[in-house]
Amino acid sequence: EVQLVESGGGSVQAGGSLRLSCIISGFTFGDSNVGWYRQAPGNECALVATINRRDYRWYADSVKGRFTISEDSNKNTVYLQINSLKPEDTAMYYCAAEGPGQTLFGPLRRCAAYESIYWGRGTQVTVSS
C-alpha cells in the first residue's frame, strides 16, 4: 500500500519560511514524478512543484524563485522549502505521487479526489499579513 504522510505546515507571518516534508512508503519511484499540490477554500487544486529521480524539477510560475522541491532518496522523503511566504500562499498542501500510467497535472477541481494519483492527507499552511 502506498502511503504519503506530510508534515511541517503551520501558521507564519508574511515573509517567513516553512519546510514541508512528505514521507513516502510502498511506492516504486522509477521514472515517476512526486510533487506538491495546494488548495485554498473556494479555489482549484493547483500543482505547484514536481521532482523525479533524475532530479528534473518543475515549478508553477506563481512559486518560482520562492519554492524549492527536493528529495532525500535514502529517507524516501520529499521536501518543499517555502520562502518569502505571502498571505496568498495560505492553503492545504498535499503531497502526491503518480500512479501507474498517470502523470501529475493540474489544476484539479479538488485535491485528493483523483484516484489515479496517490495522495497524502495534507498539511495546512496559514500566512498572516
C-alpha positions as CSV (number, residue, x, y, z in Angstrom):
1,E,0.0,0.0,0.0
2,V,1.3,3.4,-1.0
3,Q,1.3,5.9,1.8
4,L,2.3,9.6,1.8
5,V,2.5,11.5,5.1
6,E,3.0,15.2,5.2
7,S,4.3,17.4,8.0
8,G,5.7,20.8,8.5
9,G,2.8,23.1,8.0
10,G,1.9,25.8,10.4
11,S,1.0,29.5,10.9
12,V,3.6,32.1,10.0
13,Q,3.8,35.7,9.2
14,A,4.3,37.0,5.7
15,G,7.9,36.9,4.8
16,G,8.6,33.8,6.8
17,S,9.6,30.3,5.7
18,L,8.4,26.8,6.2
19,R,9.8,23.4,5.1
20,L,7.1,20.8,4.3
21,S,8.1,17.1,4.4
22,C,6.5,14.1,2.8
23,I,7.5,10.6,3.8
24,I,6.6,8.0,1.1
25,S,6.3,4.3,1.6
26,G,5.2,1.4,-0.5
27,F,6.0,3.4,-3.7
28,T,8.4,2.5,-6.5
29,F,9.8,5.7,-7.7
30,G,11.2,4.5,-11.1
31,D,10.7,7.4,-13.5
32,S,7.7,8.7,-11.7
33,N,7.2,12.2,-10.5
34,V,6.3,13.2,-7.0
35,G,5.0,16.6,-6.2
36,W,3.1,19.1,-4.2
37,Y,-0.4,20.5,-4.8
38,R,-2.2,23.2,-2.8
39,Q,-5.8,24.2,-2.4
40,A,-7.4,27.1,-0.6
41,P,-11.1,27.2,0.1
42,G,-13.0,28.1,-3.0
43,N,-10.0,27.7,-5.2
44,E,-8.9,24.9,-7.6
45,C,-6.3,22.4,-6.6
46,A,-3.1,23.7,-8.1
47,L,0.1,21.7,-8.9
48,V,3.0,23.8,-7.5
49,A,6.1,21.6,-7.9
50,T,7.3,18.2,-9.0
51,I,10.5,16.2,-8.9
52,N,11.7,12.9,-10.1
53,R,14.7,10.6,-9.5
54,R,16.6,12.2,-12.5
55,D,16.3,15.4,-10.4
56,Y,14.2,17.1,-13.0
57,R,12.2,19.8,-11.2
58,W,9.2,21.7,-12.4
59,Y,7.5,24.7,-10.7
60,A,4.4,26.7,-11.3
61,D,5.1,30.2,-12.4
62,S,3.4,31.6,-9.2
63,V,6.0,30.0,-6.9
64,K,9.2,30.1,-9.0
65,G,12.0,31.7,-7.0
66,R,10.3,31.1,-3.6
67,F,9.6,27.4,-3.5
68,T,12.2,24.6,-3.8
69,I,11.4,21.0,-4.1
70,S,14.0,18.4,-3.1
71,E,14.2,14.7,-2.3
72,D,16.2,12.5,0.1
73,S,16.2,9.1,-1.6
74,N,17.7,7.5,1.5
75,K,14.8,8.6,3.6
76,N,12.1,8.3,0.9
77,T,11.2,11.9,1.7
78,V,10.3,14.8,-0.5
79,Y,10.6,18.3,0.8
80,L,9.1,21.7,-0.2
81,Q,11.0,24.7,1.1
82,I,8.8,27.7,1.0
83,N,10.4,31.1,1.5
84,S,9.1,34.7,1.4
85,L,5.7,33.4,2.3
86,K,2.7,35.5,1.2
87,P,-0.9,35.5,2.5
88,E,-2.0,34.1,-0.9
89,D,0.1,31.0,-0.1
90,T,-2.4,30.1,2.6
91,A,-3.7,26.7,1.6
92,M,-3.8,23.0,2.4
93,Y,-0.7,21.5,0.9
94,Y,-0.8,17.9,-0.4
95,C,2.0,15.6,-1.4
96,A,1.2,13.5,-4.4
97,A,2.8,10.7,-6.5
98,E,2.0,9.4,-9.9
99,G,0.0,6.2,-10.0
100,P,0.6,3.6,-12.8
101,G,0.3,5.3,-16.2
102,Q,-0.6,8.6,-14.6
103,T,1.1,12.0,-14.8
104,L,0.8,14.7,-12.2
105,F,-1.2,17.6,-13.8
106,G,-3.4,20.4,-12.8
107,P,-5.4,22.3,-11.9
108,L,-7.8,19.8,-10.5
109,R,-11.3,20.6,-9.1
110,R,-10.4,19.1,-5.7
111,C,-7.2,17.7,-4.3
112,A,-7.1,14.1,-3.1
113,A,-10.1,13.2,-5.2
114,Y,-8.3,12.0,-8.4
115,E,-7.9,8.2,-7.9
116,S,-5.0,7.6,-10.3
117,I,-2.8,9.8,-8.1
118,Y,-1.5,8.8,-4.7
119,W,-2.3,11.5,-2.1
120,G,-1.3,12.4,1.4
121,R,-3.8,13.9,3.8
122,G,-2.4,17.3,3.6
123,T,-0.7,19.9,5.9
124,Q,-2.1,23.3,6.4
125,V,-0.1,26.5,5.8
126,T,-1.5,29.7,7.0
127,V,0.2,33.0,6.3
128,S,-0.8,36.2,8.1
129,S,-0.1,39.7,6.9
